[in-house]
Amino acid sequence: MINFTKMHGTGNDYIFIDARKKPVAKPENLSIKMSNRHMGVGSDGIILILNSKIADFKMRMFNSDGSEAEMCGNGIRCFGKFVYDRNITDKKEITIETLAGIKHLKLIAKSGKINQAIVNMGSPILRRELIPMIGKQSLVINETIQLVDGSSFEITAVSMGNPHIVIFVEDVENFPVEKYGPLLEHHELFPQRTNVEFVQVINSKEVIQRTWERGAGETLACGTGASAVTVAGSLTGQTEKEITVRVKGGILNSFWNEKDDSVYLTGPAVEVFTGTWPS
């Protein structure tokens, strides 16, 4: 049997498994089965808690389609809550190894339990070939992209350890995310596919975000996406460097710090329930 804990950060939900002592076989397949919302636990993916030789812990994250992602801003906050609330660590400032590098977390407790975390998401990657995105122009800011159905959008591309494109729209609530999300995710310009953020600017300090997440479809929130939106909003002159990001699952606060060129993301971490899964 596999012990698991379901958690979410602003509705972006993941199944956490402590795999420090007992390895998980074929986590790609397990994520597909457990994430199924009708025949499984139901989630946007699974996250494994692992030992690390270069940080306090190591995180591996698999989307609901079985693909492995480099980083998850909402999931990593819940990771911090998992290890602290279970007395695996007594530190409120921890480091976590990810495929996007080592991330630093500051955990915030209420009544002895973690309810929020601040994550140093690292420096945004803006060079096209590193995002990665095919093409010649180095930076991708308000660049026009053509889709197979004849439509086109202006995109700004940012990697926060995983690829994102940000598209600003006038009415995000009624925008057909389910139509254009997959077309953009699988566009030929993105060799590793891409996450897509559709964003409505309320004012220079507040936006509304919907995310089509690579490998998962539309999710209620995306932490790396909120970070990418902060950078894109600043680069295009539509927002300040510190903003409130409203997502379907709640509110995230994001700050692109000029001093260290890092994006800091603050948001909640919530435990939903625990259970066991047949191994």
N, C-alpha and C positions, 0 to 999 in steps of 0.2 A: 504493500500500500504506500501511496505517496501522500504525505501530509502537505496541505496547501493553505494559503491565506489569500483571500480576495481583497484587494484594496483599490482605491481610486484617488486620483488627483484631479479635481474639477471634472469628474465624470469620465475621465480617460482611465479605464479600468484594466487591471492586470492581475494575474494569478501568480503569487510569489511562492517559490519552492526553495527551501534551504538545502542546497546541494553541496555543502562544505564537506560533509563526511560520506555521503552516499551519492555518487554520480547519477545523473539522469540520462537514461539511454534514449537516443534519438529524440532530442528535445524539439526538433522541427516537426516531427509527426505528432508528438505530444501536444504541442501548441495548437495544431489544427483541431485535434480532438477536444481538448479541454475548452478552447475558445468558442466552440460552437454554442450559440445562444439557445438552441432548441434541444440538442442532444448531449451537451456538455455542461460545463460550469457557466460559460458565457463570459467573454472578455475581449479586449483588443489584442491580447497576447499573453505570453508568460514571461516571467523574469526569474532568473536563477541567482541565488545568493551563493557566492563562491569565495574561496580563499584567494589572496593575492600576495605575490612576492614583492610588489612595488607600491602597494597602497594598503589601507585598512581592510578593504574588501574588493571583490571583483563582481561586476554585474554583466550578465548576458541576457539579452532581450530578444524574443522571437515574436513576430507579428502573428496575427490570426491565420495568415496564409502559410505559415511555416518559415518565412524568410527571416533572416537575422538582421536586426537593425543596429546601427552604430551607437545610438544614444536615445534616451527618452527623458525629457525634462520632467514630466509628471511622474513617471515611474521611479525615477531616481529619488524624488522626495519621499515616496512611499517606502523605498528601499531603506532610507535613513530611519524612518519610523519603525520599520520591521526590526532592524537590528538593535535599536535603542530600547523599544518597548519590551523586547524579549530578553533584555540584559545580556545580549551578545556583545555589546559595547556600553561603556558608561560615558563615552565622550560625546559632547554636543557639537564638536567640529571634527568631521571625518573626511577621509579621502576614499574615492571609489574608482577603481580601474574600469574603463569602458573601451570599446573599440574606437571611440573618438578621443581617447586620452584619459588622463586622470582628472576627475572632477572633485571639487571641494564643496562640501555641504556644511551649512550652519543650521543646526536643529533648534527649533523653538518649542518649548514644552508648556503645557497647561495641565495642572493637577497631576503632574508626574508622567504625563503621556505627551508624545510629540503630536502636535496638530498642524504645524507649519514648518517649512524649511526654505532657506535661501540657498540657491545653487549658483555657483560661479560656472556659467555655461561655456566659458572660454571666449576666445576672440573669433569674430565672424571671418569666414573665408570668402573672399569676393572674386578671386581670380577664376575665370571661366573653366580652365582646364582642371582646376582642383575641386570644383563643385561636385562632380564633373559635368561639363556641358560642352557639346561639340560646337565649334565655330572659331572665328578669328578674333573678334573684338574681345579685349581683355576683361573689361567689366561689363556686367549685364544689368543696366539700369534703364528702365522704361524701354526695353527692346521689344519690338513686335515679333510675335510668334504666330505662325499660320497653322491651323488645324485641318485635318483631312475633310471636315465637313464644310470648309470654306470660311469659317469664322476666324477671327484673329483677336489677340489680346496683347496688351503691353505688360511685360513681366520684369520683375527685378529678382535676380537670383542670388541666394545667400546659402552658404553651408554653415551649419552649426555642428559640424562633425557628421551630419547627414544632409542630403541635398533638399533645398526648398526653393520654390518660386512663389513670389507674392504678386497678387493681382488686386488692384483697388477697383471696387465697384460702388455704384450709388445705392443699391438696395440689396444688401447681402442676404437678408432673410428670405427674399423671394428669388434669389439667384439659383439657377439650376445646377447646383454643385454636383449632383449625381450624374448629370450629363457630361459636363466638361471636365470633372475631376479625373476620370479614367483616361480620357483622351490626352490630357496633359501629363498624367503620371507615366504613360507609356509612349510619349512622344519620342521620335527618333533622335532628337537632340540630347536626350538624357540616357547615357549608356547604363546607368545603374537605377533607372527610373527616378522619379522625384516626388516629394511631398508638395502639395499645392495649398496655399493659403488664399482665400478670398476675403477681402477686408473692406469694411466700410469705415471711413474716418468720421467720427462724431465731432471732434475738435482736435487741436494739436496735442492734447494730452490723453485722448481716449479713443479707442477703436473697438469695432465688433469684428470678430474673426470666426470664420468657418474653415475647417480643414478637411481636405481629402488626403488621408494618410496612406503613404505607400505601403501596400501589403495588407491594409486593414479597411480601406474605404473611409467614409466620413466618420469621424470620431467627435466626441463631445468637447474635446480639448486637445491641444498639442503644445507642449512646453518648448520644444526646440522651434516649433512654428511661431509661437509668440515672440521668441527671441529674434527669429528671422524677420518678423513683421516690424519689430522695433528698429532694427537696422535699416530695413527697406524704407520705412516711413521717414527716417532721418535722411537717408541718401536722396530721396526724391523730394525732400522739403515739405512733406505733408504732416509730419509729427515732430515733436521734440524727442530727445534721447531717453526720456523717462516717461513711460506711459502706462495707463491702465488698459488691459486687454480683456474685453468681455467675450467669453466663449459660451457655448450652450450649457456647459457644466458648471459655470461660475465665473470667478474673476481671478486673473493673474496680474501681477505687477512686474514690469520689466524695465531695466535701466542699462543703457549702453554707456559704460564709464570711459570717458576719453583718456583718463589717466593711465589705465592699464589695458585699454582696448578690449575689455571683457564685458560680456552681457550678464547681468545678475537677474535671476528669476525668483520671485517669491510667490508661494502659493500653498494651498492646504494639502494635507495628506490624511486619508481617512481609511480605517479598516472596516470592511463590510462583514465578512464572516470567515470562518475556518472550516475545513473539511478534509476528507480523505478521498483519494482517487485510486482505483485498482491499477497496480503496476503490471 
